Every structure is written in structure tokens, then in C-alpha cells.
Amino acid sequence: MTATLSGYQLLETLHSGSKTVIYRGRRETDNVFVIIKILLCEHPPLPRGLFF
């Protein structure tokens, strides 16, 4: 499954793990190459010990 992100062209998958996917891409407004990290879980759990 390839993700889509408005304003960016995802060129290749650099890493695919159990929680994230990292892509090499290009920002369409100025053609700058970028690295994009996307969480696979829509609502990841808070880390243990993190309290407000």
C-alpha cells in the first residue's frame, strides 16, 4: 500500500517497519527532495510514564 500526501510526490519507500514507513519524496511547490515519515497507526498509544 502506497500512501498519498497532498503537495508531495512519494518517490520510493526507504524503510517499512511495524509502526512507521519512511519515504523519499519531492515537495511539488518548489521541487525540493524530502524525507517523510508516516505513522501506520492512526492513534498511537502514549508512551509509558507520560503524564500531563
GROMACS elastic network, one bead per residue, 0.5 to 0.9 nm:
[ bonds ]
;  ai    aj funct       b0    kb
    2    10     6  0.84130   500
    2    13     6  0.86040   500
    3    10     6  0.78560   500
    3    38     6  0.84981   500
    4     8     6  0.78555   500
    4     9     6  0.77774   500
    4    10     6  0.72791   500
    5     8     6  0.56525   500
    5     9     6  0.73872   500
    5    10     6  0.78582   500
    6     9     6  0.81328   500
    7    26     6  0.86578   500
    7    27     6  0.61267   500
    7    28     6  0.54731   500
    7    29     6  0.70271   500
    8    25     6  0.66084   500
    8    26     6  0.55650   500
    8    28     6  0.54278   500
    8    29     6  0.83424   500
    8    34     6  0.88751   500
    9    24     6  0.87611   500
    9    25     6  0.54118   500
    9    26     6  0.51723   500
    9    27     6  0.65136   500
    9    28     6  0.67961   500
   10    13     6  0.79416   500
   10    23     6  0.63409   500
   10    24     6  0.61595   500
   10    26     6  0.65700   500
   10    27     6  0.88897   500
   10    36     6  0.84068   500
   11    23     6  0.70937   500
   11    24     6  0.56368   500
   11    26     6  0.72679   500
   12    22     6  0.87492   500
   12    23     6  0.56494   500
   12    24     6  0.53994   500
   12    25     6  0.69835   500
   13    16     6  0.71299   500
   13    21     6  0.72604   500
   13    22     6  0.60492   500
   13    24     6  0.64087   500
   13    25     6  0.89488   500
   14    21     6  0.77196   500
   14    22     6  0.54697   500
   14    23     6  0.52939   500
   14    24     6  0.64929   500
   14    35     6  0.89480   500
   15    20     6  0.81679   500
   15    21     6  0.57114   500
   15    22     6  0.51140   500
   15    23     6  0.71287   500
   16    19     6  0.81855   500
   16    20     6  0.63048   500
   16    22     6  0.64462   500
   16    23     6  0.88007   500
   17    20     6  0.53683   500
   17    21     6  0.60645   500
   17    22     6  0.85990   500
   17    40     6  0.89414   500
   18    21     6  0.82554   500
   18    40     6  0.77341   500
   19    38     6  0.86370   500
   19    39     6  0.60065   500
   19    40     6  0.53589   500
   19    41     6  0.66924   500
   19    44     6  0.87953   500
   20    37     6  0.66482   500
   20    38     6  0.54994   500
   20    40     6  0.52847   500
   20    41     6  0.80732   500
   21    36     6  0.82345   500
   21    37     6  0.57795   500
   21    38     6  0.53360   500
   21    39     6  0.66628   500
   21    40     6  0.71128   500
   22    35     6  0.69625   500
   22    36     6  0.56274   500
   22    38     6  0.63717   500
   22    39     6  0.89764   500
   23    34     6  0.83527   500
   23    35     6  0.57517   500
   23    36     6  0.51510   500
   23    37     6  0.64246   500
   23    38     6  0.81533   500
   24    33     6  0.73030   500
   24    34     6  0.60170   500
   24    36     6  0.64198   500
   25    32     6  0.84901   500
   25    33     6  0.56937   500
   25    34     6  0.52065   500
   25    35     6  0.60579   500
   25    36     6  0.69836   500
   26    29     6  0.89386   500
   26    30     6  0.85294   500
   26    31     6  0.57387   500
   26    32     6  0.55466   500
   26    34     6  0.56066   500
   26    35     6  0.83050   500
   27    30     6  0.61903   500
   27    31     6  0.52112   500
   27    32     6  0.53435   500
   27    33     6  0.63239   500
   27    34     6  0.68213   500
   28    31     6  0.51922   500
   28    32     6  0.75456   500
   29    32     6  0.81066   500
   39    42     6  0.69427   500
   39    43     6  0.88617   500
   39    44     6  0.81053   500
   40    43     6  0.89593   500
   40    44     6  0.86035   500
   41    44     6  0.55261   500
   41    45     6  0.89959   500
   44    47     6  0.89826   500
   45    48     6  0.87736   500
   46    49     6  0.85748   500
   46    50     6  0.68274   500
   47    50     6  0.57922   500
   48    51     6  0.85371   500
